[in-house]
Amino acid sequence: MRNKFTRRRFLTAVSAGAAWIALTNTPGCKLAKPASRATPSRTTSLAQPEPVLVEGSPLAPQRDAWSFRTRPDLSPRAVDVAKQSHDTAPGYVFVAPKKSGPGQGGPMIVDNRGQVVWFHPVQSEGPRAMDCKVQHYRGKPVLTWGQDEYIIFDSSYREITRLHAGHGYRGDHHEFLISPEDTALFTIYSPVRGDLSPVGGPKDGLVQEGIVQELDIETCEVLFEWHSLEHVGLDETYVDPSADVHSGIDYFHINSIDVDHDGNLLVSARRTCGVYKIDRESGEIIWRLGGKKSDFEMGPGTRFAYQHDARRQSDGTITIFDNGNTVIHNGIPKAVEESRGIALELDEEEMTATLVAEYAHPDKLFADAGGNMQVLPNGNVFIGWGRARVFSEFSKEGELLFSASFPNNGSYRAFRFPWSGHPSDRPVAVAERTSDEEVRVYVSWNGATQVITWEVLAGASPNQVESLGSIPRNGFETAMLVRTAEPYVVVRAKDRSGRVLGTTEPIKL
């Protein structure tokens, strides 16, 4: 569970002298005796009364969101960690919680403790952000997500570019994939008017078709475009065509695109319960997996329903997040009220599909929408449970290693990636004097992943400050109580080797 260290507990701990820690020049902290009440001098040294470090970042007054003294503009969603393990793969967790209720929504990075590492709030009046993840562009790791446009940040959190759909379409946020050729593949929903009476719909109805579009990232030239209605009929959908709505029947619901090993595309369509392999040049369907017209004989346990996130893995299997809703198979309703991640082995000569692995949460989670399955480099499996608001990691054998959740409004997908962030801005500190000889200091640096310790300096002027020592970074915002009578305080971020990464503006007390 997240650390519930409130502001009241912070003040209580300080007033009671409950956590006096020696501030040293090493990353570690050791217990020290409470400071004496001697009259302070105008110079501060380690021989004099020592600082106190209060562990943890104070939580916001709201139950479900954080607030920070140093960054009042940020109010990211809180994360509850239910299970931690030392066997998880290296890296951080990448999510994009929805913006509603307390706190802000937007792309976010958290660590295994649920502590915020980086957060980028999305404006409340704009479209929600989805699919926050690490990809590679021009050989370098980048941070990407989609809204109604597609955004690429570098490791300093500076925008490289943002893309928009071509040919007058408005992009959709379900998928934004950078291909090995440094092109962008993304999803589009487009309403098309037509006669739906042959399938029981209105004569003059609307259908939302799914479109795959591929752009050259540098020139924004459209390189490839695929339309579902040209290749997948309305008879493949599990949606009732007579239930027309003002925005059209969402008969296909495209929600993922992947590049197969041969360069062709894999497309997942939720409302047909099928995965389609598409020729990247002609647009013709090479095969269908699942759904009403599967080209594969579906072996035991391979049937999936209203799925998300179909991916080809390096071992040749295809992984799918099986949402597990009601699906009609051979005229028989089959209701599965539990979601799972599955890996299927396809024999493309015999045209058979075999279940080789499945991953279900011990709490029998059911995600009626959203979700993804990521195979990590060490063989572990990371699953975002969509609307079930949980994200978790399993060993290859299926043991639950890590599980966390949002109190409300989950993330469409969740991932784990290694990431090294080096913000282009400076760390931020705020300080307030609590007495003639004590200063409460808060410091943070949104997105910095290399900070191991914060060094505190104080002095008579901004250019004349001396080090009081260093304390370990603890969460997004580290709080400390420093005993000094000097009028200026500066905080410096240091990495594991002691190298200075950034320095705050001097603070006049």
C-alpha positions as CSV (number, residue, x, y, z in Angstrom):
1,M,0.0,0.0,0.0
2,R,1.2,3.5,-0.6
3,N,2.9,5.4,2.3
4,K,0.1,7.4,4.1
5,F,2.5,10.0,5.5
6,T,0.2,13.0,5.9
7,R,1.2,16.6,6.6
8,R,-0.2,16.2,10.1
9,R,2.1,13.2,10.7
10,F,5.0,15.2,9.3
11,L,4.5,18.0,11.7
12,T,3.9,15.6,14.6
13,A,7.1,13.8,13.9
14,V,9.1,17.0,13.8
15,S,7.6,18.5,16.9
16,A,8.1,15.3,18.8
17,G,11.7,15.0,17.7
18,A,10.8,11.5,16.4
19,A,13.2,11.0,13.5
20,W,16.4,12.8,14.1
21,I,18.8,11.7,11.4
22,A,22.5,12.8,10.9
23,L,23.0,14.6,7.6
24,T,26.3,13.2,6.2
25,N,28.3,13.3,3.0
26,T,27.4,9.7,2.2
27,P,24.1,8.4,0.8
28,G,23.3,6.6,4.1
29,C,21.6,8.0,7.2
30,K,22.4,7.1,10.8
31,L,20.5,7.8,14.0
32,A,21.8,10.8,16.0
33,K,21.0,12.4,19.3
34,P,18.4,15.2,19.2
35,A,20.0,18.6,18.7
36,S,20.8,20.8,21.6
37,R,19.1,24.1,22.3
38,A,22.4,26.1,22.1
39,T,22.2,29.6,20.6
40,P,22.8,29.3,16.9
41,S,25.7,31.1,15.3
42,R,25.7,32.6,11.7
43,T,27.7,29.7,10.4
44,T,26.5,26.1,10.2
45,S,28.6,23.0,10.2
46,L,28.1,19.3,10.9
47,A,29.6,19.8,14.4
48,Q,26.6,21.9,15.2
49,P,22.9,20.7,15.7
50,E,22.2,18.4,12.8
51,P,19.4,18.2,10.3
52,V,16.4,15.9,10.5
53,L,15.1,13.9,7.5
54,V,11.5,13.0,7.5
55,E,10.9,10.0,5.3
56,G,8.2,9.9,2.6
57,S,6.3,12.4,0.5
58,P,3.2,14.0,2.1
59,L,0.0,12.8,0.5
60,A,-2.6,15.2,-0.7
61,P,-5.7,15.9,1.4
62,Q,-7.7,14.0,-1.3
63,R,-7.6,10.3,-0.7
64,D,-6.8,9.3,-4.3
65,A,-4.2,11.9,-5.4
66,W,-0.8,13.3,-4.5
67,S,0.0,17.0,-3.8
68,F,3.5,18.4,-3.6
69,R,4.8,21.6,-2.0
70,T,7.4,22.0,-4.8
71,R,5.0,21.3,-7.7
72,P,1.5,22.6,-6.7
73,D,0.6,22.4,-10.4
74,L,0.9,18.6,-10.3
75,S,-1.8,16.3,-8.7
76,P,-1.2,12.8,-10.1
77,R,-3.3,9.8,-9.2
78,A,-2.1,7.8,-6.2
79,V,-1.2,4.2,-6.7
80,D,-1.8,1.4,-4.2
81,V,0.8,-1.3,-4.2
82,A,-0.6,-4.6,-3.0
83,K,2.3,-6.9,-3.7
84,Q,6.0,-6.2,-4.2
85,S,8.7,-8.7,-5.1
86,H,12.5,-8.5,-5.7
87,D,12.0,-10.8,-8.7
88,T,10.4,-8.2,-11.0
89,A,12.1,-7.1,-14.2
90,P,14.2,-3.9,-14.0
91,G,12.5,-0.7,-15.0
92,Y,9.6,1.6,-14.1
93,V,5.9,1.3,-14.7
94,F,4.3,3.4,-17.4
95,V,0.6,4.3,-17.2
96,A,-1.8,7.0,-18.2
97,P,-4.7,7.3,-15.8
98,K,-7.9,8.8,-17.0
99,K,-8.7,12.4,-15.9
100,S,-11.8,12.4,-13.8
101,G,-12.5,12.6,-10.1
102,P,-9.8,13.8,-7.7
103,G,-6.4,14.5,-9.2
104,Q,-5.2,15.0,-12.8
105,G,-4.9,12.5,-15.6
106,G,-2.0,12.1,-18.0
107,P,1.1,10.1,-18.9
108,M,2.9,9.0,-15.7
109,I,5.9,6.9,-14.6
110,V,5.9,5.2,-11.2
111,D,8.3,2.9,-9.4
112,N,7.7,-0.4,-7.6
113,R,6.6,1.5,-4.4
114,G,4.0,3.4,-6.3
115,Q,6.0,6.6,-6.0
116,V,5.7,9.1,-8.9
117,V,8.8,9.4,-11.0
118,W,7.4,11.6,-13.7
119,F,4.0,13.1,-14.5
120,H,2.7,15.2,-17.4
121,P,-0.9,16.4,-16.7
122,V,-3.3,16.6,-19.6
123,Q,-5.6,19.6,-19.7
124,S,-9.1,18.8,-18.4
125,E,-10.9,20.1,-21.5
126,G,-8.7,18.0,-23.9
127,P,-8.8,14.4,-25.0
128,R,-7.5,11.8,-22.5
129,A,-3.9,10.4,-23.0
130,M,-3.5,6.7,-23.6
131,D,-0.8,4.2,-24.4
132,C,2.1,5.9,-22.6
133,K,5.2,3.8,-23.3
134,V,8.9,3.7,-24.3
135,Q,9.6,3.2,-27.9
136,H,12.7,3.7,-30.1
137,Y,13.0,6.5,-32.7
138,R,16.2,7.0,-34.7
139,G,17.9,4.4,-32.5
140,K,17.2,6.2,-29.2
141,P,14.6,5.5,-26.5
142,V,11.7,8.0,-26.6
143,L,8.5,8.4,-24.6
144,T,5.3,8.3,-26.5
145,W,1.5,8.5,-26.1
146,G,-1.6,9.3,-28.1
147,Q,-4.5,11.6,-27.7
148,D,-6.1,12.8,-30.9
149,E,-2.6,13.5,-31.9
150,Y,0.6,11.4,-31.3
151,I,3.4,12.8,-29.2
152,I,7.1,11.9,-28.9
153,F,9.3,13.1,-26.1
154,D,13.0,12.6,-25.8
155,S,14.7,11.4,-22.5
156,S,14.9,15.1,-21.4
157,Y,11.1,15.3,-21.7
158,R,11.4,17.7,-24.6
159,E,9.0,17.3,-27.4
160,I,10.5,15.9,-30.6
161,T,7.4,16.1,-32.6
162,R,3.6,15.5,-32.6
163,L,1.8,13.9,-35.5
164,H,-1.7,14.1,-36.8
165,A,-3.6,11.8,-39.1
166,G,-3.4,12.4,-42.8
167,H,-6.1,12.6,-45.5
168,G,-8.3,14.8,-43.3
169,Y,-8.9,12.1,-40.6
170,R,-8.8,12.6,-36.9
171,G,-6.5,10.1,-35.2
172,D,-7.6,7.8,-32.4
173,H,-5.8,7.1,-29.2
174,H,-5.9,3.3,-29.0
175,E,-2.6,2.7,-30.8
176,F,0.5,4.6,-31.6
177,L,3.4,2.4,-32.8
178,I,6.8,3.4,-34.1
179,S,7.8,0.8,-36.6
180,P,11.4,-0.5,-37.1
181,E,11.5,1.7,-40.2
182,D,10.8,4.8,-38.0
183,T,7.3,5.2,-39.4
184,A,4.2,5.8,-37.3
185,L,1.3,3.3,-37.3
186,F,-1.9,4.4,-35.6
187,T,-5.7,3.8,-35.5
188,I,-8.5,5.9,-36.9
189,Y,-12.3,5.6,-36.4
190,S,-14.4,7.0,-39.3
191,P,-18.2,7.0,-39.6
192,V,-19.5,5.8,-43.0
193,R,-23.1,6.0,-44.0
194,G,-24.7,3.1,-45.8
195,D,-27.5,0.5,-46.1
196,L,-27.5,-1.8,-43.0
197,S,-30.7,-3.5,-43.7
198,P,-29.1,-6.8,-45.0
199,V,-27.8,-7.3,-41.5
200,G,-30.9,-6.1,-39.6
201,G,-29.9,-2.4,-39.3
202,P,-31.4,0.8,-40.6
203,K,-31.5,1.4,-44.4
204,D,-29.6,4.7,-43.9
205,G,-27.3,3.9,-41.0
206,L,-23.9,4.8,-39.8
207,V,-21.0,2.4,-39.3
208,Q,-17.7,3.2,-37.6
209,E,-15.0,1.6,-39.7
210,G,-11.5,1.0,-38.4
211,I,-8.6,2.5,-40.3
212,V,-4.9,1.7,-40.1
213,Q,-2.7,4.6,-41.3
214,E,1.1,4.6,-41.6
215,L,3.0,7.9,-41.8
216,D,6.5,8.9,-42.4
217,I,7.4,10.7,-39.1
218,E,9.7,13.2,-40.7
219,T,7.5,14.2,-43.7
220,C,4.0,13.2,-42.4
221,E,3.5,11.6,-45.8
222,V,0.8,8.8,-45.7
223,L,2.6,5.6,-46.7
224,F,-0.2,3.1,-46.2
225,E,-3.9,3.1,-45.4
226,W,-6.2,0.2,-44.7
227,H,-10.0,0.4,-44.3
228,S,-11.9,-2.4,-42.5
229,L,-15.1,-2.1,-44.5
230,E,-13.2,-2.9,-47.7
231,H,-12.1,-6.3,-46.2
232,V,-14.3,-7.2,-43.2
233,G,-18.0,-7.4,-43.6
234,L,-20.7,-6.5,-41.1
235,D,-21.6,-10.1,-40.8
236,E,-18.4,-10.7,-38.8
237,T,-19.4,-8.4,-35.9
238,Y,-20.9,-9.5,-32.6
239,V,-22.7,-6.1,-32.2
240,D,-26.4,-6.0,-32.9
241,P,-26.6,-3.9,-36.1
242,S,-30.2,-2.9,-35.3
243,A,-28.9,-1.0,-32.2
244,D,-27.9,2.0,-34.2
245,V,-26.6,5.1,-32.3
246,H,-26.0,8.6,-33.4
247,S,-22.3,8.0,-33.8
248,G,-22.8,4.8,-35.8
249,I,-22.4,1.1,-35.1
250,D,-18.9,0.4,-33.9
251,Y,-18.9,-3.0,-35.7
252,F,-15.1,-3.4,-35.8
253,H,-13.4,-1.4,-32.9
254,I,-9.8,-1.5,-33.9
255,N,-7.6,-1.4,-30.8
256,S,-4.1,-2.6,-31.7
257,I,-1.6,-2.8,-34.6
258,D,1.7,-4.7,-34.6
259,V,4.3,-5.4,-37.2
260,D,4.7,-9.1,-37.8
261,H,8.1,-10.8,-38.4
262,D,7.6,-10.7,-42.1
263,G,6.7,-7.0,-42.1
264,N,3.0,-7.4,-42.5
265,L,0.5,-6.2,-39.9
266,L,-1.5,-7.7,-37.1
267,V,-4.7,-5.9,-36.3
268,S,-7.0,-6.6,-33.3
269,A,-10.7,-5.9,-33.7
270,R,-12.6,-6.1,-30.4
271,R,-16.2,-6.2,-31.8
272,T,-15.4,-9.1,-34.2
273,C,-13.4,-11.0,-31.6
274,G,-10.8,-11.5,-34.2
275,V,-7.1,-10.8,-35.1
276,Y,-6.3,-10.1,-38.7
277,K,-3.0,-10.5,-40.5
278,I,-2.9,-7.8,-43.3
279,D,-0.6,-7.6,-46.3
280,R,1.2,-4.3,-45.8
281,E,1.3,-3.6,-49.6
282,S,-2.1,-4.9,-51.0
283,G,-4.2,-4.6,-47.8
284,E,-5.6,-8.0,-48.4
285,I,-6.3,-10.2,-45.4
286,I,-3.8,-13.1,-45.1
287,W,-5.6,-14.9,-42.3
288,R,-8.1,-14.4,-39.5
289,L,-7.5,-15.7,-36.0
290,G,-10.6,-16.1,-33.9
291,G,-14.0,-14.6,-34.5
292,K,-16.8,-16.0,-36.7
293,K,-14.6,-16.8,-39.7
294,S,-11.3,-18.0,-38.1
295,D,-8.9,-19.5,-40.6
296,F,-7.4,-21.5,-37.7
297,E,-8.8,-24.4,-35.9
298,M,-9.0,-23.0,-32.4
299,G,-7.7,-25.6,-29.9
300,P,-8.7,-25.9,-26.2
301,G,-8.5,-22.7,-24.3
302,T,-7.6,-20.6,-27.4
303,R,-10.9,-18.8,-27.9
304,F,-10.8,-15.2,-26.8
305,A,-13.5,-12.5,-26.7
306,Y,-13.5,-8.7,-27.0
307,Q,-9.7,-8.8,-26.9
308,H,-7.0,-6.2,-26.9
309,D,-3.3,-6.0,-27.7
310,A,-2.4,-8.7,-30.2
311,R,1.4,-9.0,-30.5
312,R,3.9,-11.3,-32.2
313,Q,6.6,-12.3,-29.8
314,S,10.2,-13.1,-30.6
315,D,9.6,-16.9,-30.0
316,G,6.8,-16.8,-32.7
317,T,3.9,-16.9,-30.3
318,I,1.1,-14.4,-30.5
319,T,0.1,-12.8,-27.2
320,I,-3.4,-11.4,-26.6
321,F,-5.2,-9.8,-23.7
322,D,-8.5,-11.7,-23.5
323,N,-11.1,-9.5,-21.9
324,G,-13.4,-12.5,-21.6
325,N,-16.8,-11.1,-22.2
326,T,-19.8,-13.0,-23.6
327,V,-19.3,-14.2,-27.1
328,I,-21.4,-16.4,-29.4
329,H,-19.6,-19.5,-30.7
330,N,-21.4,-22.0,-32.9
331,G,-24.6,-20.4,-31.9
332,I,-24.0,-21.0,-28.2
333,P,-23.5,-18.0,-25.8
334,K,-20.3,-18.4,-23.8
335,A,-19.9,-16.1,-20.8
336,V,-16.5,-15.8,-19.3
337,E,-16.4,-13.3,-16.5
338,E,-12.6,-13.4,-16.0
339,S,-9.9,-11.7,-18.0
340,R,-6.5,-13.3,-18.8
341,G,-3.4,-12.9,-20.8
342,I,-2.7,-15.7,-23.3
343,A,0.0,-16.9,-25.6
344,L,-0.9,-18.8,-28.7
345,E,1.2,-20.9,-31.0
346,L,0.1,-20.8,-34.6
347,D,0.8,-23.6,-37.1
348,E,0.4,-21.7,-40.3
349,E,0.7,-24.8,-42.4
350,E,-1.8,-27.0,-40.6
351,M,-3.7,-23.8,-39.6
352,T,-4.2,-24.7,-35.9
353,A,-3.9,-22.5,-32.8
354,T,-2.6,-24.0,-29.5
355,L,-2.7,-22.4,-26.1
356,V,0.9,-22.4,-24.7
357,A,0.5,-20.1,-21.7
358,E,-2.2,-18.1,-19.8
359,Y,-2.0,-15.6,-17.0
360,A,-4.9,-14.8,-14.7
361,H,-4.9,-12.7,-11.6
362,P,-5.6,-14.5,-8.2
363,D,-8.4,-12.0,-7.6
364,K,-10.2,-13.2,-10.8
365,L,-10.2,-9.8,-12.3
366,F,-12.6,-8.9,-15.1
367,A,-11.8,-6.0,-17.4
368,D,-14.8,-5.2,-19.6
369,A,-12.6,-2.9,-21.6
370,G,-8.9,-2.0,-22.0
371,G,-5.9,-4.1,-21.1
372,N,-2.7,-5.3,-22.5
373,M,0.0,-8.0,-22.1
374,Q,3.7,-7.3,-22.4
375,V,6.4,-10.0,-22.4
376,L,9.5,-8.6,-20.7
377,P,13.1,-9.3,-21.7
378,N,13.7,-11.7,-18.7
379,G,10.6,-13.7,-19.6
380,N,8.3,-12.2,-17.0
381,V,4.9,-11.0,-18.2
382,F,3.4,-7.6,-17.4
383,I,-0.3,-7.1,-17.7
384,G,-2.4,-4.0,-17.5
385,W,-6.0,-5.0,-16.5
386,G,-7.7,-2.0,-18.2
387,R,-10.9,-1.0,-16.5
388,A,-10.2,-3.3,-13.6
389,R,-7.7,-0.6,-12.6
390,V,-4.9,-3.1,-11.7
391,F,-1.5,-3.7,-13.3
392,S,0.7,-6.6,-12.3
393,E,3.7,-8.7,-13.2
394,F,4.0,-12.5,-13.3
395,S,7.0,-14.8,-13.6
396,K,7.1,-16.8,-16.8
397,E,5.6,-19.7,-14.8
398,G,2.6,-17.6,-13.8
399,E,3.6,-16.6,-10.2
400,L,2.3,-13.2,-9.3
401,L,5.3,-11.0,-8.4
402,F,3.9,-7.5,-8.3
403,S,0.4,-6.0,-8.3
404,A,-0.8,-2.4,-7.9
405,S,-3.9,-0.4,-8.6
406,F,-5.5,3.0,-9.0
407,P,-8.3,3.7,-6.5
408,N,-10.5,4.7,-9.5
409,N,-10.2,5.4,-13.2
410,G,-7.5,3.0,-14.4
411,S,-5.1,3.2,-17.3
412,Y,-6.0,1.8,-20.7
413,R,-2.6,0.0,-20.9
414,A,0.3,-0.4,-18.5
415,F,3.9,-1.3,-19.2
416,R,7.3,-1.9,-17.6
417,F,10.4,-0.5,-19.3
418,P,13.9,0.6,-18.4
419,W,14.1,4.3,-18.6
420,S,16.7,7.0,-17.9
421,G,15.3,10.5,-17.6
422,H,17.3,13.6,-17.6
423,P,15.0,16.7,-17.3
424,S,16.0,19.8,-19.2
425,D,14.7,22.0,-16.4
426,R,16.2,22.5,-12.9
427,P,15.2,20.7,-9.7
428,V,12.8,22.7,-7.6
429,A,12.9,23.4,-3.8
430,V,10.8,25.4,-1.4
431,A,11.8,26.3,2.2
432,E,10.2,27.9,5.2
433,R,11.8,28.9,8.4
434,T,10.2,27.3,11.4
435,S,12.5,28.9,14.0
436,D,15.7,30.9,14.2
437,E,17.6,27.8,13.8
438,E,15.4,25.4,11.8
439,V,14.3,25.4,8.1
440,R,11.9,22.9,6.5
441,V,12.9,22.1,3.0
442,Y,11.1,20.2,0.2
443,V,12.8,19.3,-3.1
444,S,11.8,17.5,-6.3
445,W,12.8,17.0,-9.9
446,N,10.0,15.8,-12.1
447,G,11.3,12.9,-14.3
448,A,14.9,12.6,-13.0
449,T,15.8,9.0,-12.6
450,Q,19.5,9.2,-11.7
451,V,19.2,11.2,-8.4
452,I,20.4,9.2,-5.4
453,T,21.0,11.9,-2.9
454,W,20.1,15.6,-2.3
455,E,22.9,17.8,-1.0
456,V,21.9,20.8,1.1
457,L,23.9,23.9,1.2
458,A,23.4,27.1,3.2
459,G,25.2,30.4,3.5
460,A,25.1,34.2,3.9
461,S,24.5,34.9,0.2
462,P,23.5,33.0,-3.0
463,N,27.2,32.8,-4.0
464,Q,28.6,31.9,-0.6
465,V,27.0,28.6,0.5
466,E,28.6,25.6,2.1
467,S,27.6,22.0,2.1
468,L,25.8,20.6,5.1
469,G,25.9,17.1,3.7
470,S,23.7,14.8,1.7
471,I,20.5,12.8,2.3
472,P,18.9,10.0,0.2
473,R,16.2,10.9,-2.3
474,N,12.9,9.5,-1.0
475,G,10.0,9.6,-3.5
476,F,9.0,12.3,-5.9
477,E,9.4,15.0,-3.2
478,T,11.9,14.6,-0.4
479,A,11.2,16.5,2.8
480,M,13.8,17.4,5.4
481,L,14.2,19.7,8.4
482,V,17.6,21.5,8.3
483,R,19.1,23.2,11.4
484,T,20.7,26.4,10.1
485,A,20.5,30.2,10.8
486,E,21.8,31.2,7.4
487,P,19.6,33.2,5.1
488,Y,20.1,31.2,1.9
489,V,19.6,27.6,1.1
490,V,20.4,25.6,-2.1
491,V,19.8,22.0,-2.9
492,R,21.9,19.9,-5.4
493,A,20.9,16.6,-7.0
494,K,23.7,14.0,-7.1
495,D,24.0,10.6,-8.8
496,R,25.4,7.4,-7.4
497,S,29.0,8.5,-8.0
498,G,28.5,11.9,-6.4
499,R,28.3,13.8,-9.6
500,V,26.1,16.9,-9.5
501,L,23.2,16.5,-11.9
502,G,21.3,19.8,-11.2
503,T,21.0,22.6,-8.7
504,T,17.9,24.5,-7.5
505,E,17.6,28.2,-7.5
506,P,18.9,29.7,-4.3
507,I,16.1,30.2,-1.8
508,K,16.1,33.3,0.4
509,L,14.6,32.7,3.8
